[in-house]
């Protein structure tokens, strides 16, 4: 896996994201903006989406292939807590993840990233920054812009976490005394940005559909899953729907405590942007994606509290190097705790198969029936 990932990144030469004329890339389900008042001294005003966009697109194929190699999907939630893992053979000590949510969402294989792979993340992030400067990102179609900001945020976070791995909880990591989320190490159009700036000052500010929050990977098991496909103008709406549905129907998103609905702290964080009337607005949003089990929880609860959290790293090995190895074929070696987690994942998939539960999803995007208008289905 390490050598494959290295090849994926180092095989790319030149600018990783390429501007090409692509009128067809304007998505039929663009995400519409919220209304905000700009001030003359607002440094983020430059990123406000413009009218009459230029029909260009950005190619994220390098990032797409890397995600497919480095991100492991744990499959849809069974809404059951993962039990405490068995201790290492011959000891009472456990290694790797102990989170009850470790069999949900997706995990990243940081353990297999060598120095060349880690360095390539920074190179790719800088390519994205340069591409935005060349294209004038705010002049692109709205879905093209949204895909760019989601990818840039996730690439930049992956870069910093890979450089400083192992770590147990990303939010505890600091750069020059600043929290990782607030350190301005990204520069677009001459403006220095933090990860939080991209989310709150650009995307949350100009896209009013709350599903955009599920596109931002936070590096934590308790947050939205990293998708195994790069966002682009054509798939961004479908991938966000998929991520929203997975999160809302997982234990990370919603739980029942008597007459109370417990939800992720993500919803408290985004409430000022999307849920001003928190109880009513959030329940309406959750209902849009809820499966039968979660719809029943919504019906049988009376109050809502944002108290579900899990800050442990979304890493296949639990954010720690493990000295014990399980040998699987040739010289390839997997830490014992990681091997056990993958075995638990396999058992989960076997259960799902026996019970007729789908382990994967198929996403359709940019589909228009004959006779339908070009912008039919646009997201408000």
C-alpha positions in Angstrom: 0.0 0.0 0.0 2.8 2.4 0.8 4.6 1.9 -2.5 1.3 2.2 -4.4 0.5 5.5 -2.6 3.9 6.8 -3.3 3.5 6.0 -7.0 0.2 7.7 -7.2 1.5 11.0 -5.9 5.0 11.1 -7.4 3.9 10.0 -10.9 2.1 13.3 -11.3 4.2 16.0 -12.9 3.3 19.7 -13.4 0.2 21.3 -12.1 -2.1 18.6 -10.5 -5.3 20.5 -11.3 -5.9 21.4 -14.9 -8.3 24.0 -16.2 -10.1 22.9 -19.2 -13.2 24.3 -21.1 -16.1 22.2 -19.9 -19.5 23.7 -20.3 -21.0 20.3 -19.5 -19.4 20.5 -16.0 -22.0 23.0 -14.8 -24.0 20.7 -12.5 -27.7 20.5 -12.8 -28.0 20.5 -9.0 -25.9 23.5 -8.0 -25.9 24.6 -4.4 -27.4 28.0 -4.0 -25.9 30.8 -1.9 -27.1 32.2 1.4 -27.4 36.0 1.6 -24.7 37.8 3.5 -23.6 41.4 3.8 -20.1 42.1 2.6 -18.1 44.9 4.3 -15.4 46.9 2.5 -12.6 45.7 4.8 -13.7 42.0 4.6 -10.6 40.0 3.6 -12.8 37.1 2.6 -15.1 39.1 0.2 -12.8 38.2 -2.7 -14.2 34.7 -2.5 -17.8 35.6 -3.0 -19.2 33.6 -6.0 -19.7 35.8 -9.0 -22.6 36.0 -11.4 -22.2 34.7 -15.0 -19.5 32.1 -14.3 -16.8 31.1 -16.7 -17.4 27.5 -17.8 -14.1 25.8 -16.8 -13.5 22.8 -14.7 -10.7 21.4 -12.5 -9.3 17.9 -12.8 -8.9 16.1 -9.4 -8.0 12.7 -10.8 -4.7 12.5 -8.9 -6.5 13.1 -5.5 -9.2 10.7 -6.5 -6.8 7.8 -7.1 -5.0 8.6 -3.9 -8.2 8.5 -1.8 -9.1 5.2 -3.2 -5.7 3.8 -2.1 -5.5 5.5 1.3 -9.0 5.6 2.7 -10.7 2.5 4.0 -14.5 2.5 4.2 -15.9 0.8 7.3 -19.3 0.4 5.7 -22.7 1.8 6.8 -23.5 1.8 10.5 -25.4 -1.1 12.0 -26.3 1.3 14.9 -24.5 -1.0 17.3 -21.5 0.0 19.4 -18.3 -1.9 18.6 -17.2 -3.8 21.7 -13.9 -3.3 23.4 -11.2 -5.0 21.4 -9.4 -8.0 22.8 -6.0 -7.4 24.4 -2.8 -8.2 22.6 -1.9 -11.8 22.8 -0.2 -12.7 26.1 -1.0 -9.3 27.7 -3.8 -7.3 29.2 -3.0 -4.3 27.0 -5.1 -3.2 24.1 -3.7 -1.4 21.1 -5.3 0.6 18.3 -8.8 1.9 18.3 -11.1 1.4 21.3 -13.8 3.8 20.1 -17.3 2.4 19.9 -17.6 4.1 16.5 -14.6 2.5 14.9 -16.6 0.3 12.6 -18.5 3.3 11.1 -17.5 5.9 8.5 -14.0 5.6 7.0 -10.4 5.4 8.3 -7.2 6.6 6.7 -4.1 4.4 6.5 -1.5 6.9 7.9 0.7 4.0 9.0 1.7 3.2 5.4 2.6 6.7 4.4 6.4 7.2 3.9 8.2 10.5 3.8 7.8 10.9 0.0 4.0 10.4 0.2 3.8 12.9 3.1 5.8 15.5 1.1 3.5 15.0 -1.9 0.5 16.1 0.0 2.1 19.5 0.5 3.0 19.7 -3.2 -0.5 18.9 -4.2 -2.0 21.5 -1.8 0.3 24.1 -3.3 -0.8 23.0 -6.8 -4.4 23.6 -5.8 -3.6 27.0 -4.5 -1.8 27.9 -7.7 -4.7 26.6 -9.8 -7.1 28.8 -7.9 -5.0 31.8 -8.6 -4.8 31.0 -12.3 -8.5 30.4 -12.7 -9.9 33.1 -10.4 -11.8 30.5 -8.4 -14.8 32.7 -7.6 -15.6 33.1 -11.3 -16.2 29.4 -11.8 -19.6 27.7 -11.7 -20.8 27.3 -8.1 -20.5 23.6 -7.9 -17.0 23.8 -9.3 -16.1 26.3 -6.6 -17.6 24.1 -3.9 -15.7 21.0 -5.0 -12.5 23.1 -5.0 -13.0 24.3 -1.4 -13.9 20.9 -0.1 -10.9 19.2 -1.7 -8.5 21.9 -0.7 -9.6 21.7 2.9 -9.3 17.9 3.0 -6.0 17.8 1.2 -4.5 20.4 3.6 -5.7 18.6 6.7 -4.4 15.3 5.4 -1.1 17.0 4.8 -0.7 18.3 8.3 -1.9 15.2 10.0 0.4 13.0 7.9 3.4 15.2 8.7 2.8 15.0 12.5 1.4 11.5 12.8 1.2 9.6 15.1 -1.3 11.6 17.1 -4.3 10.5 19.1 -6.6 13.5 18.7 -6.1 16.1 15.9 -7.7 18.9 17.8 -5.0 18.6 20.5 -2.3 19.3 17.9 -0.9 22.8 17.7 1.3 24.7 15.1 3.3 27.5 16.6 0.9 27.7 19.5 -2.3 27.7 17.4 -4.8 24.9 17.1 -4.5 23.0 13.8 -8.0 24.2 12.8 -7.0 27.9 13.2 -3.5 28.0 11.8 -3.3 29.9 8.5 -1.1 27.7 6.4 -3.2 27.9 3.2 -2.9 30.8 0.8 -5.4 31.5 -2.0 -5.4 34.7 -4.1 -3.0 36.2 -1.6 -5.3 35.6 1.4 -4.0 33.4 4.2 -6.6 30.9 5.3 -7.1 28.4 8.0 -9.2 25.3 7.8 -11.9 27.0 9.8 -11.8 30.0 7.5 -12.6 27.8 4.5 -15.5 26.2 6.2 -17.1 29.2 8.0 -15.9 32.3 6.1 -16.3 30.9 2.6 -18.5 27.8 2.3 -20.9 28.2 5.1 -21.2 31.8 4.3 -22.1 31.4 0.6 -23.8 28.0 0.4 -27.0 27.7 2.4 -27.7 24.0 2.0 -26.6 22.4 5.3 -25.4 19.2 3.5 -22.2 21.0 2.6 -21.0 20.4 6.2 -20.6 16.7 5.4 -18.0 17.3 2.8 -15.5 18.6 5.3 -13.3 15.8 6.8 -12.2 16.7 10.3 -9.7 13.9 10.9 -11.8 12.5 13.7 -13.8 9.3 14.0 -16.8 11.3 15.3 -17.0 13.6 12.2 -18.2 13.1 8.6 -16.4 10.3 6.8 -13.7 11.0 4.2 -15.1 9.9 0.9 -13.1 7.6 -1.3 -13.7 9.9 -4.3 -12.6 13.4 -4.9 -15.3 16.0 -5.2 -15.9 17.6 -8.6 -18.7 19.7 -10.2 -20.6 16.7 -11.4 -20.5 14.5 -8.3 -20.4 17.0 -5.4 -24.2 17.0 -4.8 -24.5 13.2 -4.9 -21.4 12.7 -2.7 -22.7 15.2 -0.1 -26.0 13.4 0.0 -24.3 10.1 0.5 -22.1 11.5 3.3 -25.1 13.2 5.0 -27.1 10.0 4.8 -24.3 7.9 6.3 -23.6 10.3 9.1 -27.2 11.0 10.1 -28.0 7.3 10.2 -24.9 6.4 12.3 -24.4 6.4 16.0 -21.9 9.3 15.4 -24.8 11.4 14.2 -27.9 10.4 16.1 -28.7 8.5 19.3 -31.8 8.0 21.5 -31.7 8.6 25.3 -35.2 8.1 26.6 -37.3 11.0 25.3 -34.2 12.9 24.2 -32.5 12.9 20.8 -28.8 13.1 21.2 -26.9 14.4 18.1 -23.4 15.2 17.1 -21.7 18.3 18.4 -21.2 19.1 14.7 -24.8 20.4 14.6 -24.1 22.8 17.5 -21.1 24.1 15.7 -23.0 24.7 12.4 -26.2 26.0 14.1 -25.4 29.7 13.5 -25.2 29.0 9.8 -27.9 26.4 9.2 -30.1 25.8 12.2 -31.1 29.2 13.8 -34.2 27.6 15.3 -32.1 24.7 16.4 -34.7 22.1 17.4 -37.1 22.6 14.5 -34.5 23.3 11.8 -32.3 20.4 12.7 -35.1 17.9 13.0 -36.3 18.9 9.5 -32.8 18.4 8.1 -32.3 15.1 9.8 -35.7 13.8 8.5 -34.5 14.5 4.9 -31.9 11.7 5.2 -33.2 9.5 8.0 -33.8 5.8 7.4 -36.6 4.0 9.2 -34.7 3.5 12.4 -33.8 7.2 12.8 -37.2 8.4 11.7 -38.6 6.3 14.5 -36.2 8.0 16.9 -37.3 11.4 15.6 -40.9 10.5 16.2 -40.3 9.2 19.7 -38.1 11.9 21.2 -39.2 15.3 22.4 -36.0 17.3 23.0 -32.6 17.5 21.3 -29.1 17.9 22.7 -25.8 18.1 20.8 -23.6 16.0 23.0 -22.3 13.1 20.8 -18.6 13.4 20.2 -15.5 11.3 19.5 -12.2 13.1 19.0 -10.0 10.2 18.4 -8.2 10.2 15.0 -9.9 8.6 12.0 -6.8 6.5 11.4 -6.7 2.8 10.7 -4.1 2.2 13.4 -5.6 4.4 16.1 -3.0 7.2 15.8 -0.1 5.1 17.3 2.7 3.0 16.1 2.3 -0.6 17.2 5.4 -2.9 17.6 3.6 -6.3 17.0 3.1 -7.4 13.5 0.9 -9.8 11.7 2.5 -11.1 8.5 0.1 -11.5 5.6 1.6 -12.7 2.3 5.3 -12.1 1.5 7.0 -9.3 3.3 3.9 -7.1 3.7 3.2 -6.6 7.4 0.2 -5.2 9.3 0.3 -4.2 12.9 -1.6 -6.7 15.0 -4.2 -4.3 16.3 -4.9 -3.1 12.8 -5.2 -6.6 11.6 -7.8 -7.3 14.3 -9.8 -4.1 13.3 -9.8 -5.2 9.7 -11.0 -8.7 10.8 -13.8 -7.0 12.8 -14.7 -5.1 9.6 -14.8 -8.3 7.6 -17.1 -9.9 10.2 -19.4 -6.9 10.1 -19.6 -7.1 6.3 -20.4 -10.9 6.5 -23.3 -10.1 8.9 -24.6 -7.5 6.6 -24.4 -9.9 3.6 -26.3 -12.6 5.5 -29.0 -10.1 6.6 -29.3 -8.6 3.1 -27.9 -5.2 4.0 -26.1 -3.3 1.3 -22.4 -2.8 2.1 -21.9 -0.1 -0.6 -23.8 2.6 -2.5 -24.2 3.7 -6.1 -24.4 7.5 -6.7 -26.0 8.9 -9.8 -25.3 12.5 -10.6 -26.0 15.0 -13.4 -28.8 12.9 -14.8 -31.5 14.7 -16.8 -34.5 13.1 -18.5 -35.4 14.0 -22.1 -37.3 17.3 -22.2 -36.3 18.5 -18.7 -34.7 22.0 -18.4 -31.0 22.3 -18.0 -31.2 23.5 -14.3 -34.1 21.4 -13.1 -33.5 20.1 -9.6 -31.2 23.0 -8.6 -30.6 22.9 -4.8 -31.9 26.0 -3.0 
